[in-house]
Amino acid sequence: MGDSSKALCEAYSMIGKDKKQQKDKELLLMNGRWEGRAHVYVAAYSVADACRMLAEVSGYNRGWRHEINVYFSKGLWGNSMDGIELERGVWVQGNYNEKPKRVL
């Protein structure tokens, strides 16, 4: 096998490792206001990942970085999320007396 073939094989083998490492990454927790009175809880691999998920859920993709940086609490999931398994996703809570519902 030539040098270029070996390099290509090594590159392809790294793809699987990258996916496994992403699964093993620690999740960032954050929460903030969601369109008025509702509250949103996010568990993401990065702020950019959170922005992508919030854009998908909301239907608009501008301004999420600013919203997270300025208005979200980072590192906290909140008491409302007690008992909910920690995994990547987005949950929305309509009222404080309701349990958050997973939307993504």
ZADO-1210 file (C-alpha; in nm, 4 decimals, padded with zeros to 6 digits):
<atoms>
<atom x="00.0000" y="00.0000" z="00.0000" code="MET" pos="1"/>
<atom x="00.1397" y="00.3406" z="-00.0949" code="GLY" pos="2"/>
<atom x="00.1867" y="00.6369" z="00.1392" code="ASP" pos="3"/>
<atom x="-00.1173" y="00.8195" z="00.0036" code="SER" pos="4"/>
<atom x="-00.3358" y="00.5111" z="00.0530" code="SER" pos="5"/>
<atom x="-00.2168" y="00.4750" z="00.4122" code="LYS" pos="6"/>
<atom x="-00.2906" y="00.8401" z="00.4806" code="ALA" pos="7"/>
<atom x="-00.6397" y="00.8019" z="00.3331" code="LEU" pos="8"/>
<atom x="-00.7067" y="00.4924" z="00.5454" code="CYS" pos="9"/>
<atom x="-00.5917" y="00.6759" z="00.8569" code="GLU" pos="10"/>
<atom x="-00.8153" y="00.9706" z="00.7725" code="ALA" pos="11"/>
<atom x="-01.1196" y="00.7431" z="00.7309" code="TYR" pos="12"/>
<atom x="-01.0450" y="00.5629" z="01.0563" code="SER" pos="13"/>
<atom x="-01.0433" y="00.8993" z="01.2375" code="MET" pos="14"/>
<atom x="-01.4006" y="00.9743" z="01.1242" code="ILE" pos="15"/>
<atom x="-01.5399" y="00.7020" z="01.3486" code="GLY" pos="16"/>
<atom x="-01.3227" y="00.8146" z="01.6392" code="LYS" pos="17"/>
<atom x="-01.4447" y="01.1729" z="01.6035" code="ASP" pos="18"/>
<atom x="-01.8076" y="01.0583" z="01.6255" code="LYS" pos="19"/>
<atom x="-01.7335" y="00.8520" z="01.9346" code="LYS" pos="20"/>
<atom x="-01.5494" y="01.1431" z="02.0953" code="GLN" pos="21"/>
<atom x="-01.8456" y="01.3703" z="02.0235" code="GLN" pos="22"/>
<atom x="-02.0750" y="01.1265" z="02.2079" code="LYS" pos="23"/>
<atom x="-01.8320" y="01.1246" z="02.5010" code="ASP" pos="24"/>
<atom x="-01.8127" y="01.5057" z="02.5159" code="LYS" pos="25"/>
<atom x="-01.9534" y="01.6787" z="02.8184" code="GLU" pos="26"/>
<atom x="-02.2810" y="01.8576" z="02.7567" code="LEU" pos="27"/>
<atom x="-02.3173" y="02.2302" z="02.8226" code="LEU" pos="28"/>
<atom x="-02.6355" y="02.3104" z="03.0116" code="LEU" pos="29"/>
<atom x="-02.8199" y="02.6374" z="02.9738" code="MET" pos="30"/>
<atom x="-03.1632" y="02.7833" z="03.0184" code="ASN" pos="31"/>
<atom x="-03.3400" y="03.1058" z="02.9336" code="GLY" pos="32"/>
<atom x="-03.6606" y="03.2730" z="02.8216" code="ARG" pos="33"/>
<atom x="-03.8452" y="03.1390" z="02.5229" code="TRP" pos="34"/>
<atom x="-04.0757" y="03.3718" z="02.3295" code="GLU" pos="35"/>
<atom x="-04.2240" y="03.5624" z="02.6186" code="GLY" pos="36"/>
<atom x="-04.3262" y="03.3678" z="02.9254" code="ARG" pos="37"/>
<atom x="-04.2064" y="03.0206" z="02.8311" code="ALA" pos="38"/>
<atom x="-03.8683" y="02.8890" z="02.9401" code="HIS" pos="39"/>
<atom x="-03.6238" y="02.6849" z="02.7350" code="VAL" pos="40"/>
<atom x="-03.3658" y="02.4340" z="02.8586" code="TYR" pos="41"/>
<atom x="-03.0798" y="02.3262" z="02.6332" code="VAL" pos="42"/>
<atom x="-02.8148" y="02.0551" z="02.6620" code="ALA" pos="43"/>
<atom x="-02.5602" y="02.0917" z="02.3801" code="ALA" pos="44"/>
<atom x="-02.2017" y="02.0030" z="02.2936" code="TYR" pos="45"/>
<atom x="-02.1181" y="02.3723" z="02.2399" code="SER" pos="46"/>
<atom x="-02.2815" y="02.7133" z="02.2141" code="VAL" pos="47"/>
<atom x="-02.2768" y="02.6729" z="01.8352" code="ALA" pos="48"/>
<atom x="-02.4565" y="02.3379" z="01.8728" code="ASP" pos="49"/>
<atom x="-02.7179" y="02.5064" z="02.0954" code="ALA" pos="50"/>
<atom x="-02.7652" y="02.7805" z="01.8341" code="CYS" pos="51"/>
<atom x="-02.8243" y="02.5202" z="01.5619" code="ARG" pos="52"/>
<atom x="-03.0793" y="02.3318" z="01.7726" code="MET" pos="53"/>
<atom x="-03.2647" y="02.6482" z="01.8763" code="LEU" pos="54"/>
<atom x="-03.2744" y="02.7647" z="01.5135" code="ALA" pos="55"/>
<atom x="-03.4208" y="02.4298" z="01.4097" code="GLU" pos="56"/>
<atom x="-03.6883" y="02.4401" z="01.6789" code="VAL" pos="57"/>
<atom x="-03.7815" y="02.8062" z="01.6402" code="SER" pos="58"/>
<atom x="-03.7651" y="02.8328" z="01.2623" code="GLY" pos="59"/>
<atom x="-03.5348" y="03.1348" z="01.2650" code="TYR" pos="60"/>
<atom x="-03.1590" y="03.1211" z="01.2809" code="ASN" pos="61"/>
<atom x="-03.0466" y="03.4743" z="01.3571" code="ARG" pos="62"/>
<atom x="-02.9588" y="03.6093" z="01.6970" code="GLY" pos="63"/>
<atom x="-02.9295" y="03.2902" z="01.8987" code="TRP" pos="64"/>
<atom x="-02.5640" y="03.3465" z="01.9863" code="ARG" pos="65"/>
<atom x="-02.6530" y="03.6894" z="02.1281" code="HIS" pos="66"/>
<atom x="-02.9569" y="03.5510" z="02.3142" code="GLU" pos="67"/>
<atom x="-02.7472" y="03.2772" z="02.4748" code="ILE" pos="68"/>
<atom x="-02.4573" y="03.5085" z="02.5606" code="ASN" pos="69"/>
<atom x="-02.6740" y="03.7806" z="02.7140" code="VAL" pos="70"/>
<atom x="-02.9982" y="03.6250" z="02.8387" code="TYR" pos="71"/>
<atom x="-02.9297" y="03.2577" z="02.9138" code="PHE" pos="72"/>
<atom x="-02.7908" y="03.1096" z="03.2351" code="SER" pos="73"/>
<atom x="-02.5051" y="02.8801" z="03.1422" code="LYS" pos="74"/>
<atom x="-02.4001" y="02.5800" z="03.3464" code="GLY" pos="75"/>
<atom x="-02.7452" y="02.5503" z="03.5025" code="LEU" pos="76"/>
<atom x="-03.0414" y="02.3424" z="03.4027" code="TRP" pos="77"/>
<atom x="-03.2785" y="02.4530" z="03.6747" code="GLY" pos="78"/>
<atom x="-03.4983" y="02.2726" z="03.9276" code="ASN" pos="79"/>
<atom x="-03.7694" y="02.2117" z="03.6684" code="SER" pos="80"/>
<atom x="-03.5373" y="01.9660" z="03.4925" code="MET" pos="81"/>
<atom x="-03.4977" y="01.7434" z="03.8017" code="ASP" pos="82"/>
<atom x="-03.5596" y="01.3836" z="03.7031" code="GLY" pos="83"/>
<atom x="-03.5080" y="01.4427" z="03.3309" code="ILE" pos="84"/>
<atom x="-03.2228" y="01.2413" z="03.1817" code="GLU" pos="85"/>
<atom x="-02.9200" y="01.4442" z="03.0798" code="LEU" pos="86"/>
<atom x="-02.8887" y="01.4175" z="02.7010" code="GLU" pos="87"/>
<atom x="-02.8460" y="01.6503" z="02.4042" code="ARG" pos="88"/>
<atom x="-03.1706" y="01.8290" z="02.3269" code="GLY" pos="89"/>
<atom x="-03.4109" y="02.1182" z="02.3799" code="VAL" pos="90"/>
<atom x="-03.7011" y="02.1297" z="02.6279" code="TRP" pos="91"/>
<atom x="-03.9668" y="02.4014" z="02.6588" code="VAL" pos="92"/>
<atom x="-04.1732" y="02.4812" z="02.9671" code="GLN" pos="93"/>
<atom x="-04.4909" y="02.6833" z="02.9159" code="GLY" pos="94"/>
<atom x="-04.5634" y="02.7652" z="03.2801" code="ASN" pos="95"/>
<atom x="-04.3537" y="02.7146" z="03.5900" code="TYR" pos="96"/>
<atom x="-04.6045" y="02.4660" z="03.7304" code="ASN" pos="97"/>
<atom x="-04.5686" y="02.2395" z="03.4223" code="GLU" pos="98"/>
<atom x="-04.2939" y="01.9886" z="03.3521" code="LYS" pos="99"/>
<atom x="-04.0733" y="02.0869" z="03.0532" code="PRO" pos="100"/>
<atom x="-04.1540" y="01.9047" z="02.7276" code="LYS" pos="101"/>
<atom x="-03.8848" y="01.7856" z="02.4903" code="ARG" pos="102"/>
<atom x="-03.9132" y="01.9485" z="02.1490" code="VAL" pos="103"/>
<atom x="-03.5836" y="01.8302" z="01.9971" code="LEU" pos="104"/>
</atoms>
